Amino acid sequence: MIRIIHQRAKCIGCNACVEAADYRWRVSHKDGKCTLVGGEERNGGFYTVVVDDHEWEENELAAKNCPVKIIKLHRI
């Protein structure tokens, strides 16, 4: 299992995560920031979701391509 953590408040809405894993990331029409699909807010502005291992590669690419480095992945 993988825990994906997204610090949404610092997102600049560049769309890099959506391009890497469009099933897990969306751009919000409300504020233009990217949203972690299935994520729940924890600790004031950090969104987390636990997913299966098969999502690692695409979401690792999303984290690497994020210019503000606000996406973290951890194997659990």
mmCIF file of the N, C-alpha and C atoms, coordinates in Angstrom:
data_MODEL
# 
_entry.id   MODEL 
# 
loop_
_atom_site.group_PDB 
_atom_site.id 
_atom_site.type_symbol 
_atom_site.label_atom_id 
_atom_site.label_alt_id 
_atom_site.label_comp_id 
_atom_site.label_asym_id 
_atom_site.label_entity_id 
_atom_site.label_seq_id 
_atom_site.pdbx_PDB_ins_code 
_atom_site.Cartn_x 
_atom_site.Cartn_y 
_atom_site.Cartn_z 
_atom_site.occupancy 
_atom_site.B_iso_or_equiv 
_atom_site.pdbx_formal_charge 
_atom_site.auth_seq_id 
_atom_site.auth_comp_id 
_atom_site.auth_asym_id 
_atom_site.auth_atom_id 
_atom_site.pdbx_PDB_model_num 
ATOM 1   N N  . MET A 1 1  ? 0.843   -1.179 0.000   1.00 0.00 ? 1  MET A N  1 
ATOM 2   C CA . MET A 1 1  ? 0.000   0.000  0.000   1.00 0.00 ? 1  MET A CA 1 
ATOM 3   C C  . MET A 1 1  ? 0.889   1.244  0.000   1.00 0.00 ? 1  MET A C  1 
ATOM 4   N N  . ILE A 1 2  ? 0.317   2.311  -0.517  1.00 0.00 ? 2  ILE A N  1 
ATOM 5   C CA . ILE A 1 2  ? 1.036   3.579  -0.647  1.00 0.00 ? 2  ILE A CA 1 
ATOM 6   C C  . ILE A 1 2  ? 0.189   4.680  -0.024  1.00 0.00 ? 2  ILE A C  1 
ATOM 7   N N  . ARG A 1 3  ? 0.837   5.558  0.721   1.00 0.00 ? 3  ARG A N  1 
ATOM 8   C CA . ARG A 1 3  ? 0.152   6.753  1.205   1.00 0.00 ? 3  ARG A CA 1 
ATOM 9   C C  . ARG A 1 3  ? 0.644   7.934  0.374   1.00 0.00 ? 3  ARG A C  1 
ATOM 10  N N  . ILE A 1 4  ? -0.294  8.640  -0.245  1.00 0.00 ? 4  ILE A N  1 
ATOM 11  C CA . ILE A 1 4  ? 0.026   9.837  -1.017  1.00 0.00 ? 4  ILE A CA 1 
ATOM 12  C C  . ILE A 1 4  ? -0.386  11.036 -0.174  1.00 0.00 ? 4  ILE A C  1 
ATOM 13  N N  . ILE A 1 5  ? 0.523   11.988 -0.054  1.00 0.00 ? 5  ILE A N  1 
ATOM 14  C CA . ILE A 1 5  ? 0.262   13.201 0.728   1.00 0.00 ? 5  ILE A CA 1 
ATOM 15  C C  . ILE A 1 5  ? 0.423   14.411 -0.186  1.00 0.00 ? 5  ILE A C  1 
ATOM 16  N N  . HIS A 1 6  ? -0.554  15.297 -0.144  1.00 0.00 ? 6  HIS A N  1 
ATOM 17  C CA . HIS A 1 6  ? -0.550  16.479 -0.999  1.00 0.00 ? 6  HIS A CA 1 
ATOM 18  C C  . HIS A 1 6  ? -0.783  17.722 -0.147  1.00 0.00 ? 6  HIS A C  1 
ATOM 19  N N  . GLN A 1 7  ? 0.130   18.680 -0.246  1.00 0.00 ? 7  GLN A N  1 
ATOM 20  C CA . GLN A 1 7  ? -0.020  19.942 0.482   1.00 0.00 ? 7  GLN A CA 1 
ATOM 21  C C  . GLN A 1 7  ? -0.719  20.936 -0.442  1.00 0.00 ? 7  GLN A C  1 
ATOM 22  N N  . ARG A 1 8  ? -2.037  20.813 -0.496  1.00 0.00 ? 8  ARG A N  1 
ATOM 23  C CA . ARG A 1 8  ? -2.836  21.507 -1.507  1.00 0.00 ? 8  ARG A CA 1 
ATOM 24  C C  . ARG A 1 8  ? -2.712  23.029 -1.435  1.00 0.00 ? 8  ARG A C  1 
ATOM 25  N N  . ALA A 1 9  ? -2.551  23.588 -0.263  1.00 0.00 ? 9  ALA A N  1 
ATOM 26  C CA . ALA A 1 9  ? -2.493  25.048 -0.120  1.00 0.00 ? 9  ALA A CA 1 
ATOM 27  C C  . ALA A 1 9  ? -1.353  25.659 -0.931  1.00 0.00 ? 9  ALA A C  1 
ATOM 28  N N  . LYS A 1 10 ? -0.284  24.913 -1.151  1.00 0.00 ? 10 LYS A N  1 
ATOM 29  C CA . LYS A 1 10 ? 0.869   25.437 -1.891  1.00 0.00 ? 10 LYS A CA 1 
ATOM 30  C C  . LYS A 1 10 ? 0.841   25.082 -3.375  1.00 0.00 ? 10 LYS A C  1 
ATOM 31  N N  . CYS A 1 11 ? -0.226  24.410 -3.832  1.00 0.00 ? 11 CYS A N  1 
ATOM 32  C CA . CYS A 1 11 ? -0.339  24.011 -5.235  1.00 0.00 ? 11 CYS A CA 1 
ATOM 33  C C  . CYS A 1 11 ? -0.463  25.248 -6.135  1.00 0.00 ? 11 CYS A C  1 
ATOM 34  N N  . ILE A 1 12 ? 0.255   25.213 -7.257  1.00 0.00 ? 12 ILE A N  1 
ATOM 35  C CA . ILE A 1 12 ? 0.184   26.321 -8.211  1.00 0.00 ? 12 ILE A CA 1 
ATOM 36  C C  . ILE A 1 12 ? -0.674  25.957 -9.430  1.00 0.00 ? 12 ILE A C  1 
ATOM 37  N N  . GLY A 1 13 ? -1.233  24.754 -9.444  1.00 0.00 ? 13 GLY A N  1 
ATOM 38  C CA . GLY A 1 13 ? -2.139  24.343 -10.521 1.00 0.00 ? 13 GLY A CA 1 
ATOM 39  C C  . GLY A 1 13 ? -1.468  24.177 -11.866 1.00 0.00 ? 13 GLY A C  1 
ATOM 40  N N  . CYS A 1 14 ? -0.252  23.663 -11.886 1.00 0.00 ? 14 CYS A N  1 
ATOM 41  C CA . CYS A 1 14 ? 0.494   23.533 -13.143 1.00 0.00 ? 14 CYS A CA 1 
ATOM 42  C C  . CYS A 1 14 ? 0.042   22.340 -13.988 1.00 0.00 ? 14 CYS A C  1 
ATOM 43  N N  . ASN A 1 15 ? -0.702  21.402 -13.374 1.00 0.00 ? 15 ASN A N  1 
ATOM 44  C CA . ASN A 1 15 ? -1.252  20.262 -14.097 1.00 0.00 ? 15 ASN A CA 1 
ATOM 45  C C  . ASN A 1 15 ? -0.273  19.102 -14.296 1.00 0.00 ? 15 ASN A C  1 
ATOM 46  N N  . ALA A 1 16 ? 0.936   19.189 -13.776 1.00 0.00 ? 16 ALA A N  1 
ATOM 47  C CA . ALA A 1 16 ? 1.928   18.123 -13.966 1.00 0.00 ? 16 ALA A CA 1 
ATOM 48  C C  . ALA A 1 16 ? 1.468   16.811 -13.353 1.00 0.00 ? 16 ALA A C  1 
ATOM 49  N N  . CYS A 1 17 ? 0.843   16.859 -12.206 1.00 0.00 ? 17 CYS A N  1 
ATOM 50  C CA . CYS A 1 17 ? 0.366   15.626 -11.558 1.00 0.00 ? 17 CYS A CA 1 
ATOM 51  C C  . CYS A 1 17 ? -0.776  15.002 -12.355 1.00 0.00 ? 17 CYS A C  1 
ATOM 52  N N  . VAL A 1 18 ? -1.645  15.818 -12.908 1.00 0.00 ? 18 VAL A N  1 
ATOM 53  C CA . VAL A 1 18 ? -2.773  15.322 -13.705 1.00 0.00 ? 18 VAL A CA 1 
ATOM 54  C C  . VAL A 1 18 ? -2.249  14.612 -14.954 1.00 0.00 ? 18 VAL A C  1 
ATOM 55  N N  . GLU A 1 19 ? -1.234  15.166 -15.563 1.00 0.00 ? 19 GLU A N  1 
ATOM 56  C CA . GLU A 1 19 ? -0.662  14.551 -16.758 1.00 0.00 ? 19 GLU A CA 1 
ATOM 57  C C  . GLU A 1 19 ? -0.003  13.206 -16.442 1.00 0.00 ? 19 GLU A C  1 
ATOM 58  N N  . ALA A 1 20 ? 0.540   13.062 -15.242 1.00 0.00 ? 20 ALA A N  1 
ATOM 59  C CA . ALA A 1 20 ? 1.219   11.819 -14.862 1.00 0.00 ? 20 ALA A CA 1 
ATOM 60  C C  . ALA A 1 20 ? 0.243   10.730 -14.423 1.00 0.00 ? 20 ALA A C  1 
ATOM 61  N N  . ALA A 1 21 ? -0.827  11.108 -13.719 1.00 0.00 ? 21 ALA A N  1 
ATOM 62  C CA . ALA A 1 21 ? -1.770  10.123 -13.164 1.00 0.00 ? 21 ALA A CA 1 
ATOM 63  C C  . ALA A 1 21 ? -3.171  10.733 -13.155 1.00 0.00 ? 21 ALA A C  1 
ATOM 64  N N  . ASP A 1 22 ? -3.790  10.777 -14.313 1.00 0.00 ? 22 ASP A N  1 
ATOM 65  C CA . ASP A 1 22 ? -5.078  11.490 -14.419 1.00 0.00 ? 22 ASP A CA 1 
ATOM 66  C C  . ASP A 1 22 ? -6.214  10.812 -13.671 1.00 0.00 ? 22 ASP A C  1 
ATOM 67  N N  . TYR A 1 23 ? -6.060  9.560  -13.289 1.00 0.00 ? 23 TYR A N  1 
ATOM 68  C CA . TYR A 1 23 ? -7.083  8.881  -12.492 1.00 0.00 ? 23 TYR A CA 1 
ATOM 69  C C  . TYR A 1 23 ? -7.015  9.299  -11.028 1.00 0.00 ? 23 TYR A C  1 
ATOM 70  N N  . ARG A 1 24 ? -5.894  9.872  -10.587 1.00 0.00 ? 24 ARG A N  1 
ATOM 71  C CA . ARG A 1 24 ? -5.691  10.211 -9.174  1.00 0.00 ? 24 ARG A CA 1 
ATOM 72  C C  . ARG A 1 24 ? -5.699  11.708 -8.912  1.00 0.00 ? 24 ARG A C  1 
ATOM 73  N N  . TRP A 1 25 ? -5.530  12.530 -9.964  1.00 0.00 ? 25 TRP A N  1 
ATOM 74  C CA . TRP A 1 25 ? -5.431  13.983 -9.808  1.00 0.00 ? 25 TRP A CA 1 
ATOM 75  C C  . TRP A 1 25 ? -6.394  14.685 -10.738 1.00 0.00 ? 25 TRP A C  1 
ATOM 76  N N  . ARG A 1 26 ? -6.978  15.790 -10.245 1.00 0.00 ? 26 ARG A N  1 
ATOM 77  C CA . ARG A 1 26 ? -7.882  16.632 -11.036 1.00 0.00 ? 26 ARG A CA 1 
ATOM 78  C C  . ARG A 1 26 ? -7.577  18.094 -10.736 1.00 0.00 ? 26 ARG A C  1 
ATOM 79  N N  . VAL A 1 27 ? -7.865  18.961 -11.708 1.00 0.00 ? 27 VAL A N  1 
ATOM 80  C CA . VAL A 1 27 ? -7.748  20.395 -11.482 1.00 0.00 ? 27 VAL A CA 1 
ATOM 81  C C  . VAL A 1 27 ? -9.118  20.909 -11.075 1.00 0.00 ? 27 VAL A C  1 
ATOM 82  N N  . SER A 1 28 ? -9.160  21.628 -9.976  1.00 0.00 ? 28 SER A N  1 
ATOM 83  C CA . SER A 1 28 ? -10.418 22.177 -9.470  1.00 0.00 ? 28 SER A CA 1 
ATOM 84  C C  . SER A 1 28 ? -10.852 23.362 -10.323 1.00 0.00 ? 28 SER A C  1 
ATOM 85  N N  . HIS A 1 29 ? -12.130 23.370 -10.692 1.00 0.00 ? 29 HIS A N  1 
ATOM 86  C CA . HIS A 1 29 ? -12.674 24.505 -11.436 1.00 0.00 ? 29 HIS A CA 1 
ATOM 87  C C  . HIS A 1 29 ? -12.904 25.700 -10.528 1.00 0.00 ? 29 HIS A C  1 
ATOM 88  N N  . LYS A 1 30 ? -12.955 25.461 -9.220  1.00 0.00 ? 30 LYS A N  1 
ATOM 89  C CA . LYS A 1 30 ? -13.199 26.546 -8.263  1.00 0.00 ? 30 LYS A CA 1 
ATOM 90  C C  . LYS A 1 30 ? -11.983 27.435 -8.080  1.00 0.00 ? 30 LYS A C  1 
ATOM 91  N N  . ASP A 1 31 ? -10.808 26.815 -7.846  1.00 0.00 ? 31 ASP A N  1 
ATOM 92  C CA . ASP A 1 31 ? -9.629  27.627 -7.536  1.00 0.00 ? 31 ASP A CA 1 
ATOM 93  C C  . ASP A 1 31 ? -8.424  27.350 -8.434  1.00 0.00 ? 31 ASP A C  1 
ATOM 94  N N  . GLY A 1 32 ? -8.551  26.421 -9.372  1.00 0.00 ? 32 GLY A N  1 
ATOM 95  C CA . GLY A 1 32 ? -7.462  26.141 -10.301 1.00 0.00 ? 32 GLY A CA 1 
ATOM 96  C C  . GLY A 1 32 ? -6.335  25.297 -9.737  1.00 0.00 ? 32 GLY A C  1 
ATOM 97  N N  . LYS A 1 33 ? -6.463  24.850 -8.496  1.00 0.00 ? 33 LYS A N  1 
ATOM 98  C CA . LYS A 1 33 ? -5.432  24.013 -7.890  1.00 0.00 ? 33 LYS A CA 1 
ATOM 99  C C  . LYS A 1 33 ? -5.743  22.547 -8.153  1.00 0.00 ? 33 LYS A C  1 
ATOM 100 N N  . CYS A 1 34 ? -4.717  21.725 -8.077  1.00 0.00 ? 34 CYS A N  1 
ATOM 101 C CA . CYS A 1 34 ? -4.917  20.292 -8.282  1.00 0.00 ? 34 CYS A CA 1 
ATOM 102 C C  . CYS A 1 34 ? -5.452  19.651 -7.009  1.00 0.00 ? 34 CYS A C  1 
ATOM 103 N N  . THR A 1 35 ? -6.259  18.628 -7.215  1.00 0.00 ? 35 THR A N  1 
ATOM 104 C CA . THR A 1 35 ? -6.923  17.936 -6.120  1.00 0.00 ? 35 THR A CA 1 
ATOM 105 C C  . THR A 1 35 ? -6.564  16.464 -6.182  1.00 0.00 ? 35 THR A C  1 
ATOM 106 N N  . LEU A 1 36 ? -6.244  15.894 -5.034  1.00 0.00 ? 36 LEU A N  1 
ATOM 107 C CA . LEU A 1 36 ? -5.953  14.474 -4.909  1.00 0.00 ? 36 LEU A CA 1 
ATOM 108 C C  . LEU A 1 36 ? -7.276  13.721 -4.829  1.00 0.00 ? 36 LEU A C  1 
ATOM 109 N N  . VAL A 1 37 ? -7.596  12.967 -5.865  1.00 0.00 ? 37 VAL A N  1 
ATOM 110 C CA . VAL A 1 37 ? -8.866  12.233 -5.934  1.00 0.00 ? 37 VAL A CA 1 
ATOM 111 C C  . VAL A 1 37 ? -8.896  11.188 -4.814  1.00 0.00 ? 37 VAL A C  1 
ATOM 112 N N  . GLY A 1 38 ? -9.921  11.250 -3.995  1.00 0.00 ? 38 GLY A N  1 
ATOM 113 C CA . GLY A 1 38 ? -10.074 10.337 -2.867  1.00 0.00 ? 38 GLY A CA 1 
ATOM 114 C C  . GLY A 1 38 ? -9.377  10.816 -1.610  1.00 0.00 ? 38 GLY A C  1 
ATOM 115 N N  . GLY A 1 39 ? -8.686  11.939 -1.697  1.00 0.00 ? 39 GLY A N  1 
ATOM 116 C CA . GLY A 1 39 ? -7.935  12.445 -0.551  1.00 0.00 ? 39 GLY A CA 1 
ATOM 117 C C  . GLY A 1 39 ? -8.833  13.048 0.516   1.00 0.00 ? 39 GLY A C  1 
ATOM 118 N N  . GLU A 1 40 ? -8.407  12.900 1.757   1.00 0.00 ? 40 GLU A N  1 
ATOM 119 C CA . GLU A 1 40 ? -9.102  13.491 2.890   1.00 0.00 ? 40 GLU A CA 1 
ATOM 120 C C  . GLU A 1 40 ? -8.166  14.474 3.567   1.00 0.00 ? 40 GLU A C  1 
ATOM 121 N N  . GLU A 1 41 ? -8.693  15.617 3.987   1.00 0.00 ? 41 GLU A N  1 
ATOM 122 C CA . GLU A 1 41 ? -7.862  16.634 4.617   1.00 0.00 ? 41 GLU A CA 1 
ATOM 123 C C  . GLU A 1 41 ? -7.449  16.202 6.019   1.00 0.00 ? 41 GLU A C  1 
ATOM 124 N N  . ARG A 1 42 ? -6.154  16.357 6.260   1.00 0.00 ? 42 ARG A N  1 
ATOM 125 C CA . ARG A 1 42 ? -5.583  16.053 7.572   1.00 0.00 ? 42 ARG A CA 1 
ATOM 126 C C  . ARG A 1 42 ? -4.569  17.148 7.894   1.00 0.00 ? 42 ARG A C  1 
ATOM 127 N N  . ASN A 1 43 ? -4.498  17.537 9.124   1.00 0.00 ? 43 ASN A N  1 
ATOM 128 C CA . ASN A 1 43 ? -3.494  18.490 9.596   1.00 0.00 ? 43 ASN A CA 1 
ATOM 129 C C  . ASN A 1 43 ? -3.476  19.797 8.806   1.00 0.00 ? 43 ASN A C  1 
ATOM 130 N N  . GLY A 1 44 ? -4.600  20.391 8.584   1.00 0.00 ? 44 GLY A N  1 
ATOM 131 C CA . GLY A 1 44 ? -4.678  21.726 8.011   1.00 0.00 ? 44 GLY A CA 1 
ATOM 132 C C  . GLY A 1 44 ? -4.013  21.905 6.672   1.00 0.00 ? 44 GLY A C  1 
ATOM 133 N N  . GLY A 1 45 ? -4.631  21.456 5.638   1.00 0.00 ? 45 GLY A N  1 
ATOM 134 C CA . GLY A 1 45 ? -4.149  21.690 4.292   1.00 0.00 ? 45 GLY A CA 1 
ATOM 135 C C  . GLY A 1 45 ? -3.418  20.526 3.657   1.00 0.00 ? 45 GLY A C  1 
ATOM 136 N N  . PHE A 1 46 ? -3.146  19.477 4.398   1.00 0.00 ? 46 PHE A N  1 
ATOM 137 C CA . PHE A 1 46 ? -2.521  18.267 3.857   1.00 0.00 ? 46 PHE A CA 1 
ATOM 138 C C  . PHE A 1 46 ? -3.618  17.250 3.565   1.00 0.00 ? 46 PHE A C  1 
ATOM 139 N N  . TYR A 1 47 ? -3.643  16.754 2.340   1.00 0.00 ? 47 TYR A N  1 
ATOM 140 C CA . TYR A 1 47 ? -4.618  15.745 1.938   1.00 0.00 ? 47 TYR A CA 1 
ATOM 141 C C  . TYR A 1 47 ? -3.901  14.421 1.771   1.00 0.00 ? 47 TYR A C  1 
ATOM 142 N N  . THR A 1 48 ? -4.509  13.350 2.249   1.00 0.00 ? 48 THR A N  1 
ATOM 143 C CA . THR A 1 48 ? -3.890  12.034 2.149   1.00 0.00 ? 48 THR A CA 1 
ATOM 144 C C  . THR A 1 48 ? -4.880  11.013 1.630   1.00 0.00 ? 48 THR A C  1 
ATOM 145 N N  . VAL A 1 49 ? -4.325  10.000 0.966   1.00 0.00 ? 49 VAL A N  1 
ATOM 146 C CA . VAL A 1 49 ? -5.110  8.859  0.523   1.00 0.00 ? 49 VAL A CA 1 
ATOM 147 C C  . VAL A 1 49 ? -4.185  7.644  0.521   1.00 0.00 ? 49 VAL A C  1 
ATOM 148 N N  . VAL A 1 50 ? -4.739  6.485  0.841   1.00 0.00 ? 50 VAL A N  1 
ATOM 149 C CA . VAL A 1 50 ? -3.994  5.229  0.783   1.00 0.00 ? 50 VAL A CA 1 
ATOM 150 C C  . VAL A 1 50 ? -4.495  4.456  -0.427  1.00 0.00 ? 50 VAL A C  1 
ATOM 151 N N  . VAL A 1 51 ? -3.549  4.026  -1.276  1.00 0.00 ? 51 VAL A N  1 
ATOM 152 C CA . VAL A 1 51 ? -3.904  3.343  -2.525  1.00 0.00 ? 51 VAL A CA 1 
ATOM 153 C C  . VAL A 1 51 ? -3.077  2.074  -2.681  1.00 0.00 ? 51 VAL A C  1 
ATOM 154 N N  . ASP A 1 52 ? -3.433  1.270  -3.653  1.00 0.00 ? 52 ASP A N  1 
ATOM 155 C CA . ASP A 1 52 ? -2.699  0.031  -3.931  1.00 0.00 ? 52 ASP A CA 1 
ATOM 156 C C  . ASP A 1 52 ? -1.334  0.323  -4.557  1.00 0.00 ? 52 ASP A C  1 
ATOM 157 N N  . ASP A 1 53 ? -0.447  -0.657 -4.445  1.00 0.00 ? 53 ASP A N  1 
ATOM 158 C CA . ASP A 1 53 ? 0.924   -0.513 -4.951  1.00 0.00 ? 53 ASP A CA 1 
ATOM 159 C C  . ASP A 1 53 ? 0.997   -0.241 -6.451  1.00 0.00 ? 53 ASP A C  1 
ATOM 160 N N  . HIS A 1 54 ? 0.015   -0.701 -7.214  1.00 0.00 ? 54 HIS A N  1 
ATOM 161 C CA . HIS A 1 54 ? 0.094   -0.538 -8.669  1.00 0.00 ? 54 HIS A CA 1 
ATOM 162 C C  . HIS A 1 54 ? 0.036   0.938  -9.101  1.00 0.00 ? 54 HIS A C  1 
ATOM 163 N N  . GLU A 1 55 ? -0.312  1.864  -8.177  1.00 0.00 ? 55 GLU A N  1 
ATOM 164 C CA . GLU A 1 55 ? -0.346  3.294  -8.509  1.00 0.00 ? 55 GLU A CA 1 
ATOM 165 C C  . GLU A 1 55 ? 0.995   3.986  -8.274  1.00 0.00 ? 55 GLU A C  1 
ATOM 166 N N  . TRP A 1 56 ? 1.975   3.247  -7.767  1.00 0.00 ? 56 TRP A N  1 
ATOM 167 C CA . TRP A 1 56 ? 3.260   3.864  -7.395  1.00 0.00 ? 56 TRP A CA 1 
ATOM 168 C C  . TRP A 1 56 ? 3.924   4.608  -8.560  1.00 0.00 ? 56 TRP A C  1 
ATOM 169 N N  . GLU A 1 57 ? 4.105   3.940  -9.686  1.00 0.00 ? 57 GLU A N  1 
ATOM 170 C CA . GLU A 1 57 ? 4.906   4.508  -10.770 1.00 0.00 ? 57 GLU A CA 1 
ATOM 171 C C  . GLU A 1 57 ? 4.360   5.843  -11.278 1.00 0.00 ? 57 GLU A C  1 
ATOM 172 N N  . GLU A 1 58 ? 3.063   5.892  -11.556 1.00 0.00 ? 58 GLU A N  1 
ATOM 173 C CA . GLU A 1 58 ? 2.472   7.119  -12.083 1.00 0.00 ? 58 GLU A CA 1 
ATOM 174 C C  . GLU A 1 58 ? 2.488   8.255  -11.056 1.00 0.00 ? 58 GLU A C  1 
ATOM 175 N N  . ASN A 1 59 ? 2.220   7.913  -9.792  1.00 0.00 ? 59 ASN A N  1 
ATOM 176 C CA . ASN A 1 59 ? 2.206   8.961  -8.769  1.00 0.00 ? 59 ASN A CA 1 
ATOM 177 C C  . ASN A 1 59 ? 3.608   9.392  -8.356  1.00 0.00 ? 59 ASN A C  1 
ATOM 178 N N  . GLU A 1 60 ? 4.576   8.508  -8.493  1.00 0.00 ? 60 GLU A N  1 
ATOM 179 C CA . GLU A 1 60 ? 5.964   8.903  -8.273  1.00 0.00 ? 60 GLU A CA 1 
ATOM 180 C C  . GLU A 1 60 ? 6.372   9.922  -9.342  1.00 0.00 ? 60 GLU A C  1 
ATOM 181 N N  . LEU A 1 61 ? 5.943   9.691  -10.570 1.00 0.00 ? 61 LEU A N  1 
ATOM 182 C CA . LEU A 1 61 ? 6.206   10.646 -11.648 1.00 0.00 ? 61 LEU A CA 1 
ATOM 183 C C  . LEU A 1 61 ? 5.511   11.981 -11.366 1.00 0.00 ? 61 LEU A C  1 
ATOM 184 N N  . ALA A 1 62 ? 4.294   11.926 -10.850 1.00 0.00 ? 62 ALA A N  1 
ATOM 185 C CA . ALA A 1 62 ? 3.578   13.159 -10.483 1.00 0.00 ? 62 ALA A CA 1 
ATOM 186 C C  . ALA A 1 62 ? 4.374   13.942 -9.443  1.00 0.00 ? 62 ALA A C  1 
ATOM 187 N N  . ALA A 1 63 ? 4.916   13.237 -8.439  1.00 0.00 ? 63 ALA A N  1 
ATOM 188 C CA . ALA A 1 63 ? 5.694   13.904 -7.394  1.00 0.00 ? 63 ALA A CA 1 
ATOM 189 C C  . ALA A 1 63 ? 6.989   14.496 -7.963  1.00 0.00 ? 63 ALA A C  1 
ATOM 190 N N  . LYS A 1 64 ? 7.643   13.744 -8.844  1.00 0.00 ? 64 LYS A N  1 
ATOM 191 C CA . LYS A 1 64 ? 8.894   14.235 -9.431  1.00 0.00 ? 64 LYS A CA 1 
ATOM 192 C C  . LYS A 1 64 ? 8.664   15.437 -10.331 1.00 0.00 ? 64 LYS A C  1 
ATOM 193 N N  . ASN A 1 65 ? 7.542   15.456 -11.045 1.00 0.00 ? 65 ASN A N  1 
ATOM 194 C CA . ASN A 1 65 ? 7.263   16.549 -11.982 1.00 0.00 ? 65 ASN A CA 1 
ATOM 195 C C  . ASN A 1 65 ? 6.677   17.789 -11.320 1.00 0.00 ? 65 ASN A C  1 
ATOM 196 N N  . CYS A 1 66 ? 6.226   17.667 -10.085 1.00 0.00 ? 66 CYS A N  1 
ATOM 197 C CA . CYS A 1 66 ? 5.632   18.809 -9.380  1.00 0.00 ? 66 CYS A CA 1 
ATOM 198 C C  . CYS A 1 66 ? 6.715   19.868 -9.136  1.00 0.00 ? 66 CYS A C  1 
ATOM 199 N N  . PRO A 1 67 ? 6.559   21.062 -9.693  1.00 0.00 ? 67 PRO A N  1 
ATOM 200 C CA . PRO A 1 67 ? 7.609   22.080 -9.556  1.00 0.00 ? 67 PRO A CA 1 
ATOM 201 C C  . PRO A 1 67 ? 7.732   22.658 -8.151  1.00 0.00 ? 67 PRO A C  1 
ATOM 202 N N  . VAL A 1 68 ? 6.690   22.541 -7.328  1.00 0.00 ? 68 VAL A N  1 
ATOM 203 C CA . VAL A 1 68 ? 6.765   23.063 -5.962  1.00 0.00 ? 68 VAL A CA 1 
ATOM 204 C C  . VAL A 1 68 ? 6.949   21.956 -4.921  1.00 0.00 ? 68 VAL A C  1 
ATOM 205 N N  . LYS A 1 69 ? 7.114   20.710 -5.386  1.00 0.00 ? 69 LYS A N  1 
ATOM 206 C CA . LYS A 1 69 ? 7.455   19.552 -4.539  1.00 0.00 ? 69 LYS A CA 1 
ATOM 207 C C  . LYS A 1 69 ? 6.532   19.409 -3.325  1.00 0.00 ? 69 LYS A C  1 
ATOM 208 N N  . ILE A 1 70 ? 5.245   19.369 -3.586  1.00 0.00 ? 70 ILE A N  1 
ATOM 209 C CA . ILE A 1 70 ? 4.270   19.265 -2.497  1.00 0.00 ? 70 ILE A CA 1 
ATOM 210 C C  . ILE A 1 70 ? 3.552   17.921 -2.494  1.00 0.00 ? 70 ILE A C  1 
ATOM 211 N N  . ILE A 1 71 ? 4.035   16.966 -3.281  1.00 0.00 ? 71 ILE A N  1 
ATOM 212 C CA . ILE A 1 71 ? 3.462   15.620 -3.316  1.00 0.00 ? 71 ILE A CA 1 
ATOM 213 C C  . ILE A 1 71 ? 4.497   14.655 -2.761  1.00 0.00 ? 71 ILE A C  1 
ATOM 214 N N  . LYS A 1 72 ? 4.099   13.877 -1.765  1.00 0.00 ? 72 LYS A N  1 
ATOM 215 C CA . LYS A 1 72 ? 4.984   12.886 -1.149  1.00 0.00 ? 72 LYS A CA 1 
ATOM 216 C C  . LYS A 1 72 ? 4.322   11.521 -1.206  1.00 0.00 ? 72 LYS A C  1 
ATOM 217 N N  . LEU A 1 73 ? 5.129   10.480 -1.414  1.00 0.00 ? 73 LEU A N  1 
ATOM 218 C CA . LEU A 1 73 ? 4.652   9.098  -1.413  1.00 0.00 ? 73 LEU A CA 1 
ATOM 219 C C  . LEU A 1 73 ? 5.420   8.315  -0.370  1.00 0.00 ? 73 LEU A C  1 
ATOM 220 N N  . HIS A 1 74 ? 4.701   7.436  0.337   1.00 0.00 ? 74 HIS A N  1 
ATOM 221 C CA . HIS A 1 74 ? 5.330   6.556  1.319   1.00 0.00 ? 74 HIS A CA 1 
ATOM 222 C C  . HIS A 1 74 ? 4.733   5.173  1.179   1.00 0.00 ? 74 HIS A C  1 
ATOM 223 N N  . ARG A 1 75 ? 5.585   4.177  1.155   1.00 0.00 ? 75 ARG A N  1 
ATOM 224 C CA . ARG A 1 75 ? 5.090   2.790  1.197   1.00 0.00 ? 75 ARG A CA 1 
ATOM 225 C C  . ARG A 1 75 ? 4.734   2.465  2.640   1.00 0.00 ? 75 ARG A C  1 
ATOM 226 N N  . ILE A 1 76 ? 3.570   1.854  2.828   1.00 0.00 ? 76 ILE A N  1 
ATOM 227 C CA . ILE A 1 76 ? 3.154   1.511  4.191   1.00 0.00 ? 76 ILE A CA 1 
ATOM 228 C C  . ILE A 1 76 ? 2.857   0.032  4.293   1.00 0.00 ? 76 ILE A C  1 
# 
